[in-house]
């Protein structure tokens, strides 16, 4: 029972991550080009190649359809 309570407390703590407030003076650091995951096209292409070669997974980075299966 104590383990269940501990797990519930840990899971409940994860839901407060959306309440993070970014101060105006911190927004410049978040808008920096180093925060862009696609800042290096060669590294992105290499990562895509590795995912396809090892996991037979390709794509999945774009926005799909509306969930009805009619992309």
C-alpha positions as a LaTeX table, in Angstrom:
\begin{tabular}{lrrr}
\hline
Residue & $x$ (\AA) & $y$ (\AA) & $z$ (\AA) \\
\hline
Unk1 & 0.00 & 0.00 & 0.00 \\
Unk2 & 2.89 & 2.34 & 0.79 \\
Unk3 & 4.44 & 1.58 & $-2.58$ \\
Unk4 & 1.19 & 2.46 & $-4.31$ \\
Unk5 & 1.08 & 5.77 & $-2.45$ \\
Unk6 & 4.66 & 6.52 & $-3.41$ \\
Unk7 & 3.97 & 5.77 & $-7.06$ \\
Unk8 & 0.88 & 7.99 & $-7.01$ \\
Unk9 & 2.90 & 10.83 & $-5.48$ \\
Unk10 & 5.62 & 10.49 & $-8.11$ \\
Unk11 & 3.11 & 10.36 & $-10.95$ \\
Unk12 & 1.27 & 13.37 & $-9.56$ \\
Unk13 & 4.47 & 15.37 & $-9.45$ \\
Unk14 & 4.97 & 14.90 & $-13.17$ \\
Unk15 & 1.72 & 16.67 & $-13.98$ \\
Unk16 & 2.92 & 20.01 & $-12.62$ \\
Unk17 & 5.53 & 20.43 & $-15.37$ \\
Unk18 & 3.10 & 22.49 & $-17.45$ \\
Unk19 & 3.01 & 25.14 & $-14.71$ \\
Unk20 & 6.57 & 26.28 & $-15.45$ \\
Unk21 & 6.64 & 29.98 & $-16.13$ \\
Unk22 & 9.35 & 31.46 & $-18.33$ \\
Unk23 & 10.49 & 34.89 & $-17.27$ \\
Unk24 & 10.86 & 37.53 & $-20.02$ \\
Unk25 & 14.64 & 37.67 & $-19.55$ \\
Unk26 & 14.87 & 33.87 & $-19.95$ \\
Unk27 & 13.10 & 33.80 & $-23.29$ \\
Unk28 & 16.18 & 34.93 & $-25.17$ \\
Unk29 & 18.07 & 31.81 & $-24.10$ \\
Unk30 & 15.18 & 29.58 & $-25.17$ \\
Unk31 & 14.93 & 31.31 & $-28.55$ \\
Unk32 & 18.63 & 30.75 & $-29.28$ \\
Unk33 & 19.48 & 28.73 & $-32.38$ \\
Unk34 & 21.21 & 26.09 & $-30.27$ \\
Unk35 & 17.81 & 25.10 & $-28.85$ \\
Unk36 & 16.60 & 24.15 & $-32.35$ \\
Unk37 & 16.86 & 20.36 & $-32.75$ \\
Unk38 & 17.24 & 20.70 & $-36.55$ \\
Unk39 & 20.00 & 23.30 & $-36.48$ \\
Unk40 & 22.42 & 20.91 & $-38.20$ \\
Unk41 & 20.79 & 19.32 & $-41.27$ \\
Unk42 & 23.65 & 16.83 & $-41.73$ \\
Unk43 & 23.37 & 15.55 & $-38.16$ \\
Unk44 & 19.58 & 15.28 & $-38.52$ \\
Unk45 & 19.96 & 13.28 & $-41.74$ \\
Unk46 & 22.54 & 11.02 & $-40.08$ \\
Unk47 & 20.22 & 10.45 & $-37.11$ \\
Unk48 & 17.35 & 9.60 & $-39.47$ \\
Unk49 & 19.60 & 7.16 & $-41.32$ \\
Unk50 & 20.66 & 5.47 & $-38.08$ \\
Unk51 & 17.03 & 5.14 & $-36.96$ \\
Unk52 & 16.05 & 3.62 & $-40.29$ \\
Unk53 & 19.02 & 1.25 & $-40.42$ \\
Unk54 & 18.78 & $-0.01$ & $-36.85$ \\
Unk55 & 15.08 & 0.18 & $-36.08$ \\
Unk56 & 13.45 & 0.11 & $-39.52$ \\
Unk57 & 11.77 & 3.35 & $-38.52$ \\
Unk58 & 11.63 & 6.32 & $-40.83$ \\
Unk59 & 9.87 & 9.67 & $-40.60$ \\
Unk60 & 7.37 & 10.48 & $-37.90$ \\
Unk61 & 8.68 & 13.96 & $-37.30$ \\
Unk62 & 5.95 & 15.83 & $-39.14$ \\
Unk63 & 2.37 & 16.44 & $-38.22$ \\
Unk64 & 0.02 & 13.73 & $-39.38$ \\
Unk65 & $-3.66$ & 13.83 & $-40.11$ \\
Unk66 & $-6.50$ & 14.28 & $-37.72$ \\
Unk67 & $-6.40$ & 10.79 & $-36.26$ \\
Unk68 & $-8.98$ & 9.31 & $-38.60$ \\
Unk69 & $-6.34$ & 7.58 & $-40.75$ \\
Unk70 & $-6.96$ & 9.76 & $-43.79$ \\
Unk71 & $-3.66$ & 11.59 & $-44.05$ \\
\hline
\end{tabular}
